[in-house]
Each structure stands twice: as C-alpha cells, then as structure tokens.
Amino acid sequence: MPALAIRFTGGTTTFHDPVSARLAAEFLTVPLGTVARCVADVRACAEHLRVDATPEVIERVAREHLLALVNSAPPPRSPR
C-alpha cells in the first residue's frame, strides 16, 4: 500500500514529499525528476520488502543511491 504523501512547495518546484525536496536541495546537479523517481523507487522497494518505510530510512537509502549516481558520472573532458 503506498504511503500517504504530503505536499511540499519549495520555490517554483512542487514536491509531494519533503524527502524529495531535501535531497533535491542537496543534489543540485541531479535532475529533479531523477531525485523524485529515486525516492519513489526506494519507498516502493522498502514496502515490497516489508521494511518499515520511515522518512528517515527512505532518505538515507535514496541518498546513497544518488551519491552512487553522482560519483559514477565520468569526469568532464579536458579541451585539447
């Protein structure tokens, strides 16, 4: 069963939960849709595995996924 989401409005972007908003503010180089999708995926996985899907657990796991995403990006090319 999906968790009840609360509405959070930050600037011009509206997030349906504060976890996405906090992580989007932390990972400025990651597109907002990617952050929201990551949070939703982590929540769905936790619920599927019957893990207590608290906001703290969701945020911690989603942060690790986003860190892996950012750290796996290739370095920028240097001009020749």
Backbone bond lengths (Angstrom), bond angles and torsions (degrees), N, CA, C in turn:
res aa  C-N    CA-C-N  psi(-1)  N-CA   C-N-CA  omega(-1)  CA-C   N-CA-C  phi
1 M - - - 1.450 - - 1.527 108.20 -
2 P 1.343 119.55 128.89 1.454 121.67 -178.73 1.527 111.15 -66.67
3 A 1.317 114.67 148.27 1.456 120.25 178.25 1.520 109.56 -74.93
4 L 1.314 116.57 150.53 1.450 121.56 176.59 1.516 108.75 -73.24
5 A 1.305 117.91 123.06 1.465 122.45 -178.56 1.512 109.88 -95.57
6 I 1.328 115.74 141.74 1.454 119.77 173.28 1.517 108.24 -101.45
7 R 1.302 117.55 158.03 1.459 121.62 -177.71 1.523 108.93 -92.84
8 F 1.325 115.16 134.02 1.459 122.83 177.07 1.508 107.28 -129.32
9 T 1.305 116.81 128.19 1.456 120.35 178.94 1.513 108.52 -114.14
10 G 1.323 115.40 119.11 1.460 120.27 178.20 1.512 109.25 -125.58
11 G 1.322 117.42 112.39 1.457 120.49 179.30 1.519 110.30 64.48
12 T 1.327 116.07 -130.64 1.460 120.04 -178.64 1.521 112.10 -92.90
13 T 1.322 117.31 -5.30 1.456 121.24 -177.20 1.523 109.94 -106.04
14 T 1.315 117.00 134.34 1.455 121.32 178.21 1.520 108.56 -106.70
15 F 1.324 115.54 123.82 1.458 121.45 176.39 1.514 108.45 -108.07
16 H 1.304 115.86 149.59 1.455 119.79 179.99 1.515 112.44 -87.80
17 D 1.311 117.54 -5.44 1.459 118.62 173.77 1.526 109.96 -153.23
18 P 1.322 116.32 151.74 1.467 120.43 -176.33 1.528 113.40 -68.56
19 V 1.324 118.88 -22.15 1.467 121.03 178.46 1.525 109.35 -63.19
20 S 1.320 117.18 -47.18 1.465 120.59 178.16 1.519 110.87 -61.22
21 A 1.311 117.24 -40.20 1.463 120.97 -179.33 1.524 111.45 -63.92
22 R 1.332 116.96 -44.86 1.473 120.03 179.36 1.520 111.15 -63.97
23 L 1.318 117.20 -43.83 1.465 119.97 -178.42 1.523 111.38 -70.10
24 A 1.328 118.05 -35.23 1.463 120.28 177.08 1.521 110.35 -64.68
25 A 1.321 117.50 -36.89 1.468 121.14 177.58 1.523 111.09 -69.04
26 E 1.312 117.35 -28.94 1.464 122.10 -179.52 1.534 111.73 -82.41
27 F 1.324 117.52 -36.63 1.463 122.30 -176.60 1.531 109.19 -110.42
28 L 1.306 116.08 75.17 1.462 121.47 -174.74 1.524 113.40 -68.03
29 T 1.331 117.65 -23.28 1.465 120.16 -178.62 1.528 112.67 -85.39
30 V 1.311 117.58 -8.42 1.465 121.81 -179.74 1.529 108.00 -95.03
31 P 1.325 118.06 131.44 1.472 119.86 178.90 1.528 111.95 -56.87
32 L 1.327 115.61 144.53 1.465 120.98 -176.50 1.522 112.54 -58.44
33 G 1.313 116.61 -38.83 1.464 120.08 178.71 1.522 112.31 -63.72
34 T 1.323 116.07 -35.19 1.465 120.46 178.64 1.523 110.49 -67.21
35 V 1.332 116.96 -41.10 1.469 121.01 178.57 1.523 109.64 -63.28
36 A 1.322 117.11 -48.51 1.467 121.06 -178.77 1.528 110.86 -61.87
37 R 1.346 116.85 -41.53 1.459 120.90 179.46 1.525 110.90 -65.44
38 C 1.331 116.80 -39.11 1.463 120.99 178.66 1.530 110.54 -62.09
39 V 1.318 116.12 -46.19 1.472 120.45 179.11 1.527 110.33 -61.96
40 A 1.317 117.11 -44.25 1.470 120.48 179.21 1.527 111.32 -63.36
41 D 1.331 116.98 -40.65 1.468 120.71 179.14 1.530 111.32 -65.06
42 V 1.320 116.27 -43.03 1.474 119.78 179.31 1.525 109.90 -63.52
43 R 1.329 116.48 -42.72 1.472 119.82 179.27 1.528 110.50 -61.93
44 A 1.328 116.69 -44.39 1.471 120.56 -179.49 1.527 110.85 -64.16
45 C 1.328 117.41 -41.50 1.470 120.69 179.21 1.522 111.02 -64.28
46 A 1.331 116.49 -43.55 1.464 120.33 179.93 1.523 110.48 -61.97
47 E 1.323 116.00 -44.22 1.463 119.05 179.21 1.524 111.55 -66.51
48 H 1.327 117.13 -38.19 1.461 120.96 177.92 1.523 111.10 -62.03
49 L 1.335 115.95 -38.77 1.462 121.06 179.78 1.526 112.94 -84.73
50 R 1.324 115.08 1.91 1.465 122.59 -179.98 1.517 112.63 59.74
51 V 1.338 114.39 36.59 1.458 121.81 173.43 1.526 106.43 -87.83
52 D 1.318 116.82 143.89 1.457 120.45 177.60 1.528 108.16 -63.88
53 A 1.317 116.76 103.63 1.464 122.37 -172.63 1.524 110.99 -84.95
54 T 1.327 115.91 68.04 1.464 120.05 176.76 1.522 109.00 -75.60
55 P 1.313 117.65 157.85 1.464 119.46 177.20 1.532 112.57 -57.38
56 E 1.321 117.55 -34.69 1.463 120.76 -179.99 1.526 111.30 -65.81
57 V 1.324 116.73 -43.07 1.471 120.98 179.05 1.521 110.08 -66.35
58 I 1.323 116.56 -45.16 1.469 120.78 179.62 1.528 109.77 -59.66
59 E 1.328 116.81 -46.19 1.460 120.28 -178.19 1.525 111.43 -64.21
60 R 1.303 117.64 -42.53 1.469 121.19 -178.47 1.531 111.21 -63.22
61 V 1.316 116.96 -46.60 1.468 120.18 -178.61 1.532 110.83 -69.66
62 A 1.334 117.23 -42.42 1.463 120.25 178.79 1.529 110.53 -63.24
63 R 1.328 117.48 -38.07 1.468 120.75 177.53 1.530 110.34 -60.70
64 E 1.315 117.36 -42.74 1.467 120.53 178.67 1.527 110.71 -63.26
65 H 1.314 117.56 -40.44 1.467 120.60 178.09 1.528 110.84 -64.23
66 L 1.322 116.35 -43.27 1.464 120.03 -179.43 1.527 111.23 -68.44
67 L 1.324 117.33 -37.50 1.470 120.04 175.30 1.525 110.41 -60.92
68 A 1.312 116.68 -42.37 1.471 120.23 178.18 1.518 110.35 -63.06
69 L 1.311 116.90 -40.06 1.458 121.21 178.62 1.532 110.96 -62.74
70 V 1.316 116.67 -47.26 1.467 121.21 -178.53 1.522 110.56 -66.88
71 N 1.316 116.98 -42.69 1.464 120.63 -176.72 1.527 113.27 -74.60
72 S 1.322 117.23 -15.62 1.461 119.34 -179.81 1.526 112.36 -91.38
73 A 1.319 117.13 -6.23 1.465 120.30 179.73 1.526 109.30 -67.79
74 P 1.312 117.61 138.88 1.469 120.15 178.86 1.520 110.20 -65.79
75 P 1.318 117.36 149.98 1.464 119.56 178.39 1.531 110.62 -66.93
76 P 1.313 117.08 153.68 1.468 119.00 179.57 1.526 110.72 -63.50
77 R 1.320 115.98 147.38 1.463 120.77 179.14 1.516 109.77 -75.12
78 S 1.304 115.86 140.78 1.461 119.37 176.07 1.523 108.66 -87.77
79 P 1.330 117.62 143.16 1.459 119.82 179.87 1.535 110.71 -66.97
80 R 1.304 115.33 143.82 1.489 119.52 -179.85 1.490 110.77 -96.38
